[in-house]
Amino acid sequence: MGDHSENVSVDKQALQQRVRQLERQLNAVERERDDLERDVEQLCMSRGGHMFSSSYVLSERLKFLEAEVQQQRVQLRTITSERDSLQEDMLMIKASKRQADQGWQAERQNALALEQQLSFFQSSTAKAIADRDSAVYEAQSLKSQLAAANSALRESQAMLGSVQQQCKEQQQQISNTQQQLESAR
């Protein structure tokens, strides 16, 4: 698209330069022609010959001027057509650029929205990972506390068993001592 607009701009500039050059050449040729026509008219009028009457010279001059006007009109139509074509190309390029700019803006907005979503999901993921790590640490801590409590419970049960055994033995001794006391009485 950029190359096309540059080509249109270069073509337009080249056409404008060519038109100016042709206008300068046309002006020079017209001056030269006008000078020659005046010289021929003066020559024809001064001689008064039969070959070139003044009405013949004027009619030839009118024919020439009409042909020249027709030629100028053709050139004008050609240049106008080229100008109109270049303007249409320029309008199409502007519309295309406008459409491309709008598409770019839409894509930019989409990219910004995606970046925001990405940022949100990254922070959510980081929070979830931190929560998971915290839960794992807490679970390990509770597991070690549970193991310590189980160990203490086993020790307490072992001590309880030992104390119960001692208690039984003492009750047996008390019972034996009471029986001895009763039999000694």
C-alpha positions as CSV (number, residue, x, y, z in Angstrom):
1,M,0.0,0.0,0.0
2,G,2.9,2.4,0.8
3,D,4.5,1.8,-2.6
4,H,1.2,2.6,-4.4
5,S,0.8,5.9,-2.6
6,E,4.4,6.8,-3.4
7,N,3.9,5.9,-7.0
8,V,0.7,8.0,-7.2
9,S,2.5,10.9,-5.6
10,V,5.5,10.5,-8.0
11,D,3.2,10.2,-11.0
12,K,1.3,13.2,-9.9
13,Q,4.4,15.3,-9.5
14,A,5.8,14.0,-12.8
15,L,2.5,14.9,-14.5
16,Q,2.5,18.4,-13.0
17,Q,6.1,19.0,-14.1
18,R,5.3,17.7,-17.6
19,V,2.2,20.0,-17.8
20,R,4.3,23.0,-16.7
21,Q,7.0,22.1,-19.3
22,L,4.4,21.7,-22.0
23,E,2.8,25.0,-21.1
24,R,6.1,26.8,-21.3
25,Q,6.8,25.2,-24.7
26,L,3.3,26.0,-25.9
27,N,3.7,29.6,-24.8
28,A,7.0,29.9,-26.7
29,V,5.6,28.3,-29.8
30,E,2.5,30.5,-29.7
31,R,4.6,33.6,-29.4
32,E,6.7,32.4,-32.4
33,R,3.6,31.5,-34.4
34,D,1.9,34.8,-33.6
35,D,5.0,36.7,-34.7
36,L,5.1,34.7,-37.9
37,E,1.4,35.2,-38.6
38,R,1.8,38.9,-38.2
39,D,4.8,38.9,-40.5
40,V,2.8,36.8,-43.1
41,E,-0.3,39.0,-42.8
42,Q,1.8,42.2,-43.2
43,L,3.5,40.6,-46.1
44,C,0.2,39.6,-47.8
45,M,-1.5,42.9,-47.1
46,S,1.4,45.0,-48.3
47,R,1.8,43.1,-51.6
48,G,-1.9,43.1,-52.4
49,G,-1.4,40.1,-54.7
50,H,-4.0,37.7,-55.9
51,M,-2.5,34.7,-54.3
52,F,-3.1,35.8,-50.7
53,S,-6.1,38.0,-50.2
54,S,-6.8,39.3,-46.7
55,S,-10.0,37.3,-46.3
56,Y,-8.1,34.1,-47.3
57,V,-5.4,34.9,-44.7
58,L,-8.0,35.6,-42.0
59,S,-10.0,32.4,-42.9
60,E,-6.8,30.3,-42.7
61,R,-5.9,32.0,-39.5
62,L,-9.3,31.1,-38.1
63,K,-9.0,27.5,-39.2
64,F,-5.6,27.2,-37.6
65,L,-6.9,28.8,-34.4
66,E,-9.9,26.5,-34.3
67,A,-7.7,23.4,-34.8
68,E,-5.4,24.7,-32.1
69,V,-8.3,25.2,-29.7
70,Q,-9.5,21.7,-30.5
71,Q,-6.1,20.3,-29.8
72,Q,-5.9,22.2,-26.5
73,R,-9.3,20.8,-25.5
74,V,-8.1,17.3,-26.2
75,Q,-5.0,17.9,-24.1
76,L,-7.1,19.4,-21.4
77,R,-9.5,16.5,-21.3
78,T,-6.6,14.1,-21.2
79,I,-4.9,15.9,-18.3
80,T,-8.3,16.3,-16.5
81,S,-8.9,12.6,-16.9
82,E,-5.5,11.8,-15.4
83,R,-6.1,14.2,-12.6
84,D,-9.5,12.6,-11.8
85,S,-7.9,9.1,-11.9
86,L,-5.2,10.2,-9.5
87,Q,-7.7,11.8,-7.2
88,E,-9.7,8.5,-7.2
89,D,-6.6,6.6,-6.5
90,M,-5.8,9.0,-3.6
91,L,-9.3,8.6,-2.2
92,M,-9.0,4.8,-2.4
93,I,-5.6,5.0,-0.7
94,K,-7.0,7.2,2.1
95,A,-9.9,4.9,2.6
96,S,-7.6,1.9,2.7
97,K,-5.3,3.7,5.2
98,R,-8.2,4.7,7.3
99,Q,-9.5,1.1,7.4
100,A,-6.0,-0.2,8.2
101,D,-5.7,2.4,11.0
102,Q,-9.0,1.3,12.4
103,G,-8.0,-2.4,12.2
104,W,-4.7,-1.5,13.9
105,Q,-6.6,0.3,16.7
106,A,-8.9,-2.6,17.2
107,E,-6.0,-5.0,17.3
108,R,-4.2,-2.7,19.8
109,Q,-7.2,-2.7,22.0
110,N,-7.5,-6.4,21.8
111,A,-3.8,-6.8,22.7
112,L,-4.2,-4.5,25.7
113,A,-7.2,-6.5,26.9
114,L,-5.2,-9.7,26.5
115,E,-2.3,-8.2,28.4
116,Q,-4.6,-7.3,31.2
117,Q,-6.1,-10.8,31.3
118,L,-2.5,-12.3,31.2
119,S,-1.5,-10.1,34.1
120,F,-4.7,-11.1,36.1
121,F,-4.1,-14.8,35.4
122,Q,-0.4,-14.5,36.3
123,S,-1.2,-12.9,39.7
124,S,-4.0,-15.4,40.3
125,T,-1.6,-18.3,39.5
126,A,1.1,-16.8,41.8
127,K,-1.5,-16.4,44.6
128,A,-2.7,-20.0,44.1
129,I,0.9,-21.3,44.2
130,A,1.6,-19.3,47.4
131,D,-1.6,-20.7,48.9
132,R,-0.6,-24.2,47.9
133,D,2.9,-23.8,49.3
134,S,1.4,-22.4,52.6
135,A,-1.1,-25.3,52.8
136,V,1.7,-27.8,52.1
137,Y,3.9,-26.2,54.9
138,E,0.9,-26.2,57.3
139,A,0.1,-29.9,56.5
140,Q,3.7,-30.9,57.1
141,S,3.7,-28.9,60.3
142,L,0.5,-30.6,61.4
143,K,1.8,-34.0,60.4
144,S,4.9,-33.5,62.5
145,Q,2.7,-32.3,65.4
146,L,0.5,-35.4,65.0
147,A,3.6,-37.7,64.9
148,A,4.8,-36.0,68.2
149,A,1.3,-36.3,69.7
150,N,1.1,-40.0,68.7
151,S,4.6,-40.6,70.2
152,A,3.6,-38.8,73.4
153,L,0.3,-40.8,73.5
154,R,2.2,-44.1,73.2
155,E,4.6,-43.0,75.9
156,S,1.6,-42.0,78.1
157,Q,-0.2,-45.3,77.4
158,A,3.0,-47.2,78.2
159,M,3.3,-45.2,81.5
160,L,-0.4,-45.8,82.2
161,G,0.1,-49.5,81.7
162,S,3.1,-49.4,84.0
163,V,1.2,-47.4,86.6
164,Q,-1.8,-49.6,86.4
165,Q,0.5,-52.6,86.9
166,Q,2.0,-51.0,89.9
167,C,-1.4,-50.1,91.2
168,K,-2.5,-53.7,90.8
169,E,0.5,-54.9,92.6
170,Q,0.0,-52.4,95.4
171,Q,-3.7,-53.3,95.7
172,Q,-2.6,-57.0,95.8
173,Q,-0.1,-56.1,98.6
174,I,-2.8,-54.1,100.4
175,S,-5.2,-56.9,100.0
176,N,-2.5,-59.4,101.3
177,T,-1.7,-57.1,104.2
178,Q,-5.3,-56.8,105.2
179,Q,-5.8,-60.5,105.1
180,Q,-2.7,-60.9,107.2
181,L,-4.0,-58.3,109.6
182,E,-7.3,-60.0,109.9
183,S,-5.9,-63.4,110.3
184,A,-3.6,-62.0,113.0
185,R,-6.4,-60.6,114.9
